[in-house]
Amino acid sequence: MTPASPEAPARVINIGSIDGIRTPSMDNLSYGPAKAAIHYMTRVFASHLAGEHIRVNAIAPGPFPTWMLSTGVGFGGETEGVDWGAVGARNPSGRVGSPQDAAGLAIFLASKASSYITGQVIALDGGIVGAEHLEPGLPVPAALCHGTVNIVGSALEPPALKIGIIKTPSEAINK
């Protein structure tokens, strides 16, 4: 086995949960704190192992069509033939996660592209954690919505950042 080096660091990818980042929506007192401990362990290990060229990060999944979520939302543990769209409708992205979503992030964290990333807990949740503090109907900073932050510039002109305030995410799409 090749030893880890600055050019080819080793990787550790822990799996936590968004319930370790925020107050869980389901009543399970031990789950969120246990996942928060994984996130903290990720940061501590990253700090201690960075000098050994070992990158330690965590993925914090949100709603995915799993047995655990299925039992929590009343599907009785079934993952096939149930209405995951109803669960996804409560998510800012409008859907639950897919195996491809999880695989894509894991592949990125295991790739050379992430060699300068360590100690991070990445929410893989379709926007739940990022939108948690927002209430429907309140003005939303445009920078929080897709398509509303425009960087304009050229090699001769410094970039300018345009940020506005919008009232709904659909307004952001039309700007």
C-alpha positions as CSV (number, residue, x, y, z in Angstrom):
1,M,0.0,0.0,0.0
2,T,1.3,3.5,-0.9
3,P,1.7,5.8,2.1
4,A,-0.4,9.0,2.2
5,S,1.4,12.1,0.9
6,P,0.5,15.7,0.2
7,E,-0.1,14.8,-3.4
8,A,-2.1,11.7,-2.6
9,P,-3.7,12.0,0.9
10,A,-5.7,9.2,2.4
11,R,-9.4,9.7,3.0
12,V,-11.8,8.9,5.8
13,I,-15.5,9.5,5.1
14,N,-17.8,9.3,8.1
15,I,-21.6,9.1,7.8
16,G,-23.6,11.3,10.2
17,S,-27.0,12.9,9.7
18,I,-28.6,16.3,9.3
19,D,-30.2,15.4,12.7
20,G,-26.7,15.9,14.2
21,I,-26.7,19.4,12.8
22,R,-30.2,20.6,13.6
23,T,-32.9,19.6,16.0
24,P,-34.5,16.4,14.6
25,S,-38.1,16.6,13.4
26,M,-38.8,13.1,14.6
27,D,-38.9,12.1,18.3
28,N,-35.7,10.1,18.9
29,L,-33.7,11.5,21.7
30,S,-30.5,9.5,21.1
31,Y,-30.2,9.7,17.3
32,G,-29.3,13.4,16.9
33,P,-26.7,13.5,19.7
34,A,-25.1,10.3,18.4
35,K,-24.8,11.8,14.9
36,A,-23.5,15.1,16.3
37,A,-20.8,13.1,18.1
38,I,-19.8,11.6,14.7
39,H,-19.5,15.1,13.3
40,Y,-17.4,16.3,16.2
41,M,-15.2,13.2,15.9
42,T,-14.7,14.1,12.2
43,R,-13.4,17.6,13.1
44,V,-11.1,16.3,15.9
45,F,-9.7,13.5,13.7
46,A,-9.3,15.9,10.8
47,S,-7.3,18.3,13.0
48,H,-5.1,15.5,14.4
49,L,-4.5,13.7,11.1
50,A,-4.1,16.5,8.7
51,G,-0.3,16.5,9.2
52,E,-0.3,12.8,8.4
53,H,-1.9,13.6,5.0
54,I,-5.2,12.0,6.0
55,R,-8.4,13.9,5.1
56,V,-11.4,13.3,7.4
57,N,-14.8,14.5,6.3
58,A,-18.4,13.5,7.0
59,I,-21.6,13.2,4.9
60,A,-24.7,14.2,6.8
61,P,-27.6,12.8,4.8
62,G,-31.2,14.1,5.0
63,P,-34.2,12.2,3.8
64,F,-33.4,9.2,1.6
65,P,-35.8,6.3,0.9
66,T,-34.5,4.0,3.6
67,W,-36.1,1.5,6.0
68,M,-35.4,3.9,8.9
69,L,-37.2,6.9,7.3
70,S,-40.0,4.6,6.0
71,T,-40.8,3.5,9.6
72,G,-40.7,7.1,10.8
73,V,-43.1,8.5,8.2
74,G,-45.6,5.6,8.5
75,F,-44.6,3.4,5.5
76,G,-44.0,0.5,7.8
77,G,-40.4,-0.1,6.6
78,E,-41.3,-0.4,2.9
79,T,-39.0,1.4,0.6
80,E,-40.6,0.4,-2.7
81,G,-44.1,1.2,-3.9
82,V,-44.6,4.0,-1.4
83,D,-45.2,7.8,-2.0
84,W,-41.7,9.2,-1.4
85,G,-42.9,12.2,-3.4
86,A,-45.1,13.3,-0.4
87,V,-42.0,13.1,1.8
88,G,-39.9,15.0,-0.8
89,A,-42.6,17.7,-1.1
90,R,-41.5,19.0,2.3
91,N,-37.9,19.4,1.1
92,P,-36.7,22.6,-0.5
93,S,-35.5,20.5,-3.5
94,G,-38.9,18.9,-3.8
95,R,-37.6,15.3,-3.5
96,V,-35.8,12.8,-1.3
97,G,-32.2,11.8,-2.0
98,S,-31.2,9.0,-4.3
99,P,-28.3,6.5,-4.2
100,Q,-26.6,8.5,-7.0
101,D,-26.7,11.6,-4.8
102,A,-24.9,9.8,-2.0
103,A,-22.5,8.1,-4.3
104,G,-21.6,11.3,-6.1
105,L,-20.6,13.1,-2.9
106,A,-18.7,10.0,-1.6
107,I,-16.8,9.8,-4.9
108,F,-16.0,13.5,-4.8
109,L,-14.7,13.2,-1.2
110,A,-12.6,10.2,-2.2
111,S,-11.2,11.9,-5.2
112,K,-8.2,14.1,-5.8
113,A,-10.6,17.1,-6.2
114,S,-11.2,17.0,-2.4
115,S,-7.5,16.8,-1.4
116,Y,-7.6,20.3,0.3
117,I,-10.9,19.6,2.1
118,T,-10.8,18.2,5.7
119,G,-12.8,18.4,8.8
120,Q,-16.0,19.2,7.0
121,V,-19.5,17.9,7.6
122,I,-21.4,18.2,4.3
123,A,-25.2,18.2,4.5
124,L,-26.6,16.0,1.7
125,D,-30.2,17.0,2.2
126,G,-31.7,18.9,-0.7
127,G,-31.5,22.2,1.2
128,I,-33.2,21.3,4.5
129,V,-30.4,22.6,6.8
130,G,-29.8,25.7,4.6
131,A,-33.4,26.7,4.5
132,E,-34.3,25.7,8.1
133,H,-34.4,29.2,9.5
134,L,-36.6,30.5,6.7
135,E,-40.3,30.8,7.2
136,P,-42.7,30.7,4.2
137,G,-43.8,34.2,3.1
138,L,-40.8,36.0,4.6
139,P,-38.4,37.9,2.3
140,V,-35.6,35.6,1.2
141,P,-32.1,37.1,0.5
142,A,-31.5,36.5,-3.1
143,A,-28.1,35.0,-2.4
144,L,-29.9,32.0,-0.9
145,C,-31.7,31.1,-4.1
146,H,-30.4,29.6,-7.3
147,G,-29.8,32.0,-10.1
148,T,-29.8,35.2,-8.1
149,V,-26.1,35.9,-7.5
150,N,-24.4,37.2,-10.6
151,I,-20.7,37.8,-10.8
152,V,-19.9,40.1,-13.7
153,G,-16.4,41.0,-14.8
154,S,-13.5,40.4,-17.1
155,A,-9.8,40.1,-17.0
156,L,-9.6,43.9,-17.3
157,E,-12.4,44.7,-14.9
158,P,-12.8,43.5,-11.3
159,P,-15.8,41.3,-10.7
160,A,-18.9,42.9,-9.2
161,L,-21.3,40.9,-7.1
162,K,-25.0,41.7,-7.5
163,I,-27.3,40.6,-4.6
164,G,-30.9,41.6,-4.2
165,I,-33.8,40.8,-2.0
166,I,-36.7,38.7,-3.3
167,K,-39.9,37.6,-1.7
168,T,-40.2,34.1,-3.1
169,P,-37.8,31.5,-4.6
170,S,-39.8,31.6,-7.8
171,E,-39.0,35.3,-8.1
172,A,-35.3,34.4,-8.0
173,I,-35.7,32.1,-11.0
174,N,-37.3,34.9,-13.0
175,K,-34.6,37.5,-12.2
